[in-house]
Amino acid sequence: MIKRKSPREIELMRQAGAIVAEAHRRVAEAVRPGVTTAKIDAIVDACIREHDATPSFKGYGGFPGSACTSLNEEVVHGIPSKQRRLKEGDILKVDIGAHYKGFHGDSAWTYPVGRIPASTKRLLEVSEAALCQGLKQARNGAKLSDISHAVQQHAEAYGFSVVREFVGHGIGKDLHEAPQIPNYGPPGRGVTLKEGMTLAIEPMINAGTYEVRIQEDGWTAVTLDGSLSAHYEHTVLITETGYELLTARKGGDDHG
């Protein structure tokens, strides 16, 4: 069952989302060559706890980090490490969740490390725009798969592929609630979106094949062909007239 949130619950989710957004703001300032992914994780952890929240991912299913830090061909669920230093030209996906007074906020972003090749920049631009296209379908009365279809259409129009194995999701008291939100498929299917629903919409877009595999650590998903992957995610509230972005960064270029 999809849980529609009360005004009180929505306000708590706004606060959880704002904490996630602040953590991303700090990450954006810290990403540069030479920084370890463990340092990025520590920045996220400190920010979340400073705001009287706890990291949603820490210990979730046994995950060891407070943030997922996935480099280059890693699609999602990369484990932070003191041994992994960012290099010029890398792309780093940082997925952050915060649990505040019983409710979660969740957002991922892909950060270029220094100067990146034009082809890599194109992947990031198209992937972020695919999220934007999906968000435009997040409105009262639309069908869930309208989001999925919009993401896929945009990404594939530019020659990129959409990961099938991982999907967006409902969010609230639980980090992952109904419904699952694929980033591909025909429009006009699934549940009807209604005011008060809260969703985490998160396209993962690959430069090559959409297929992925899980590494030996049991967590890190990588592209099957070693191609680059980008990941963008926002938590949104369905409103009477459209959607409200709950994880928007103030002054940030994130469709808020």
C-alpha positions in Angstrom: 0.0 0.0 0.0 1.2 3.5 -0.9 1.3 5.8 2.2 0.0 9.3 1.7 1.6 11.7 4.2 -0.2 14.0 6.6 0.8 17.7 6.9 2.8 16.9 10.0 4.6 14.1 8.3 5.3 16.2 5.2 6.9 18.9 7.4 9.2 16.3 9.0 10.1 15.0 5.5 10.9 18.6 4.4 13.3 18.8 7.3 14.9 15.5 6.5 15.2 16.5 2.9 16.9 19.8 3.8 19.5 17.9 5.9 20.3 15.8 2.8 20.5 18.9 0.7 23.0 20.5 3.1 25.1 17.4 3.1 25.2 17.5 -0.7 26.2 21.1 -0.6 29.2 20.3 1.6 30.1 17.3 -0.7 30.1 19.6 -3.7 32.6 21.9 -1.9 34.8 19.0 -1.0 35.0 17.0 -4.3 38.5 17.5 -5.8 41.5 15.4 -6.9 43.3 13.8 -4.0 40.3 13.5 -1.6 39.4 10.0 -0.5 35.9 8.6 -0.6 36.2 8.0 3.1 36.6 11.7 3.6 33.5 12.4 1.6 31.7 9.8 3.8 32.9 11.5 6.9 31.7 14.9 5.7 28.2 13.5 5.1 28.1 11.7 8.4 29.1 14.8 10.4 26.6 17.0 8.6 23.7 14.6 9.2 24.5 14.1 12.9 25.1 17.8 13.4 21.4 18.3 12.5 20.2 15.8 15.0 19.5 13.1 12.4 21.1 9.8 11.6 22.5 8.5 8.2 19.8 6.3 6.6 22.3 4.0 5.0 24.7 3.3 7.9 24.1 -0.3 8.8 21.2 -0.6 6.4 21.3 -4.3 5.4 24.9 -4.2 6.8 26.1 -1.3 4.6 29.2 0.1 6.3 29.1 3.7 5.1 27.0 6.8 5.8 26.9 7.6 2.1 27.3 5.5 -1.1 30.3 6.7 -3.0 30.5 5.2 -6.5 33.2 6.1 -9.0 33.2 6.0 -12.8 31.8 2.6 -13.9 30.4 2.0 -10.5 26.6 2.5 -10.8 25.5 2.5 -7.2 26.2 1.3 -3.6 30.0 2.0 -3.7 31.6 1.6 -0.3 33.6 4.6 1.0 37.4 3.8 1.4 40.5 5.5 2.7 42.4 3.8 -0.1 40.3 5.4 -2.9 41.4 8.9 -3.9 39.6 11.0 -6.5 41.5 11.7 -9.7 41.2 14.4 -12.2 38.6 13.4 -14.8 36.7 11.0 -12.5 33.0 11.2 -11.8 31.7 10.5 -8.3 28.2 9.5 -7.5 27.2 10.3 -3.9 23.9 8.9 -2.6 22.8 10.4 0.8 19.9 9.5 3.1 19.0 11.2 6.4 16.6 9.9 9.1 15.1 12.7 11.1 12.4 12.3 13.7 11.1 9.2 12.1 11.2 10.1 8.4 13.8 9.8 5.6 15.1 12.1 2.9 17.1 10.6 0.0 19.1 12.2 -2.8 22.0 11.3 -5.1 24.1 13.4 -7.4 27.0 12.9 -9.8 30.0 15.1 -9.3 32.8 15.8 -11.8 36.3 15.7 -10.3 38.2 18.6 -11.8 38.0 18.7 -15.6 36.2 15.9 -17.3 36.1 14.9 -21.0 33.3 16.3 -23.2 31.8 12.9 -23.6 31.6 12.4 -19.9 30.1 15.8 -19.4 27.4 14.9 -22.0 26.5 11.8 -20.0 26.0 13.9 -16.8 24.0 16.5 -18.6 21.7 14.0 -20.2 21.3 12.0 -17.0 20.4 15.1 -15.0 17.9 16.2 -17.7 16.4 12.7 -17.6 15.7 13.2 -13.9 14.1 16.5 -14.8 11.9 14.9 -17.4 10.8 12.3 -14.9 10.0 14.9 -12.3 7.8 16.7 -14.8 5.5 13.7 -14.8 5.3 13.6 -11.0 1.9 15.2 -10.5 -1.6 14.5 -9.1 -3.6 12.2 -11.5 -0.6 11.0 -13.6 0.3 7.3 -13.8 3.4 6.0 -12.1 4.9 4.7 -15.3 4.7 8.2 -16.9 7.8 9.0 -14.8 9.5 5.8 -16.0 8.7 6.4 -19.7 9.9 10.0 -19.6 13.3 9.1 -18.1 13.9 6.3 -20.6 12.8 8.3 -23.6 15.2 11.2 -22.8 18.2 9.0 -22.0 17.8 6.7 -25.0 17.3 9.7 -27.4 20.9 10.6 -26.7 22.3 7.1 -27.1 22.5 6.2 -23.4 21.0 3.2 -21.6 18.8 3.0 -18.5 19.7 0.6 -15.7 16.9 -1.9 -15.1 18.2 -3.7 -12.0 17.8 -0.7 -9.6 14.7 1.5 -9.4 13.3 4.5 -7.5 10.9 4.0 -4.6 8.4 5.4 -2.2 9.9 6.9 0.9 8.7 8.1 4.3 8.9 6.3 7.7 10.8 3.6 5.8 13.7 4.4 3.5 12.1 2.1 0.8 8.3 2.1 0.6 5.9 1.2 -2.1 5.8 1.8 -5.0 8.9 0.7 -6.9 9.6 3.2 -9.7 11.4 1.8 -12.7 13.3 4.2 -15.0 12.0 2.5 -18.1 8.7 1.2 -19.6 5.5 2.4 -21.4 3.5 5.3 -20.1 0.0 5.1 -18.6 0.5 2.2 -16.3 0.7 1.6 -12.6 -0.9 3.4 -9.7 -2.4 6.9 -10.1 -0.3 9.5 -8.3 -2.1 11.3 -5.6 -1.5 14.4 -3.5 0.5 13.5 -0.3 2.6 10.7 -1.9 6.3 11.0 -1.4 8.7 9.4 -4.0 12.4 9.1 -4.5 12.9 9.3 -8.3 16.4 8.2 -9.3 17.6 7.5 -12.8 20.8 5.6 -13.3 22.1 6.1 -16.8 25.0 4.2 -18.5 27.2 5.3 -21.4 27.2 1.7 -22.7 25.0 -1.4 -21.9 22.3 -1.1 -19.3 23.5 -4.4 -17.7 25.3 -4.4 -14.4 27.0 -6.9 -12.1 27.6 -6.9 -8.3 31.3 -6.9 -7.2 32.7 -9.4 -4.6 32.0 -7.0 -1.7 28.3 -7.8 -2.2 27.4 -4.2 -2.6 29.1 -2.3 -5.4 27.2 -2.5 -8.7 29.3 -1.8 -11.8 28.4 -1.6 -15.5 28.9 -5.0 -17.2 31.0 -3.5 -20.0 33.0 -1.0 -17.8 31.3 2.0 -19.3 30.7 5.1 -17.2 27.4 5.5 -15.2 25.6 8.6 -13.8 23.1 8.7 -11.0 20.7 11.5 -10.0 17.9 11.4 -7.4 15.5 13.6 -5.6 12.8 13.0 -3.0 9.5 14.7 -4.1 6.1 15.3 -2.7 3.1 15.0 -5.0 1.0 18.2 -4.6 -2.4 19.3 -5.9 -0.7 21.2 -8.8 2.5 19.1 -9.4 5.4 18.2 -7.1 7.5 19.8 -4.4 11.2 19.0 -4.3 12.0 18.0 -0.7 15.8 17.6 -1.3 16.5 20.8 -3.3 19.7 22.7 -2.5 19.3 26.4 -1.9 20.5 28.2 -5.0 21.4 24.9 -6.5 20.8 23.9 -10.1 18.7 20.9 -9.3 15.3 21.6 -10.7 14.0 22.9 -7.4 
